[in-house]
């Protein structure tokens, strides 16, 4: 059976044709358009352009999704709960279309074909512009009563701490989301600290400080970047320990751009930061970096679409 998985990000849309072996057989990638109508038309065209006809389509969206509807998608303009993208695309393509949170898609992809294989109690942290999360509990994807369960990025690790994009203070995302980390670096630079972060950004011709830009500045020992990343690791460690204490998961997958660039040593640092706060002993290999890279969202979205076919 062939399924299509779609990964909608703030910058790019990735589409892939996925087989029963969870391999991506054919893929396409384009920039994310600004309007929802344009996005529907583009996803439809991209799915049709694939080398085969899928029996169902799964779409990962950065936001809170419930019953195939977007409840909240702060990083995508013009999306509201009234916008029924799944129904529009389903009518257009003539196959069932499922809408799911993107981090949940990423984790399900890692569960069936990547670093989460073999675990039925799995937690996934996705580090990108913000901090997303997904979970598989007792062998099933879990997204809560209202689709809002993966808000790991807004667990408070420091009451009264740094201001988060959500308006609250002390959230994990305020320390470990790339957008907030970049704002911290900018504030420190404005206060007179020296950092090469923005020079690396310019050198690479990027509109924002991407994970690659961060990794480059870190590799040369930039003090400001090192300090901000240390804080991110500390915040993530507290969060991961709390999740382990609450849910007793047996593996934590760390994915997203920053994890891809920094690799397993970064996951090991998060585990080390978590250990002092964990009630149960955390196994050495408990926190692992995602194995499928950019494909995890596409593979997971396709798998969720397959599951919905029943
Ligand atoms: Zn927050």
Boltz pocket constraint, residues with backbone or C-beta under 6 A from the ligand:
constraints:
  - pocket:
      binder: B
      contacts: [[A, 153], [A, 154], [A, 164], [A, 165], [A, 166], [A, 167], [A, 168], [A, 171], [A, 173], [A, 174]]
      max_distance: 6.0
